[in-house]
Amino acid sequence: MVLQGGWVMIPIFILFSISVFIILERYITIRKATSNPDSFMGGIRG
């Protein structure tokens, strides 16, 4: 499907893949932070 769209679809597919990875990584990080708020706030305060 990507190759049928021509050369324009290749960068769109790459950016889509990167954005899905970033969204999943942020979701997992936020879920971990909410499960243990003391260590999260301690890391922010330094």
C-alpha positions as CSV (number, residue, x, y, z in Angstrom):
1,M,0.0,0.0,0.0
2,V,2.8,2.4,0.8
3,L,4.6,1.7,-2.5
4,Q,1.4,2.1,-4.5
5,G,1.0,5.7,-3.2
6,G,4.4,6.7,-4.8
7,W,7.4,8.4,-3.3
8,V,5.3,10.8,-1.2
9,M,3.9,7.9,0.9
10,I,7.3,6.7,2.1
11,P,8.1,9.8,4.3
12,I,4.5,9.8,5.5
13,F,4.8,6.2,6.6
14,I,8.1,6.8,8.3
15,L,6.7,9.8,10.2
16,F,3.6,7.8,11.1
17,S,5.8,5.0,12.5
18,I,7.9,7.4,14.6
19,S,4.8,9.1,16.0
20,V,3.2,5.8,17.0
21,F,6.4,4.9,18.8
22,I,6.6,8.2,20.6
23,I,2.9,8.0,21.7
24,L,3.3,4.5,23.0
25,E,6.5,5.4,24.9
26,R,4.9,8.4,26.5
27,Y,1.9,6.4,27.4
28,I,4.0,3.8,29.2
29,T,6.1,6.4,30.9
30,I,3.0,8.2,32.2
31,R,1.4,5.0,33.4
32,K,4.6,4.1,35.4
33,A,4.8,7.6,36.9
34,T,1.2,7.5,38.1
35,S,1.7,4.1,39.8
36,N,4.5,5.5,41.9
37,P,4.1,9.3,42.4
38,D,6.6,9.6,45.3
39,S,9.6,8.6,43.2
40,F,8.3,10.6,40.2
41,M,8.1,13.8,42.2
42,G,11.4,13.1,43.9
43,G,13.0,12.9,40.5
44,I,11.5,16.2,39.4
45,R,12.6,18.0,42.6
46,G,16.1,16.7,42.4
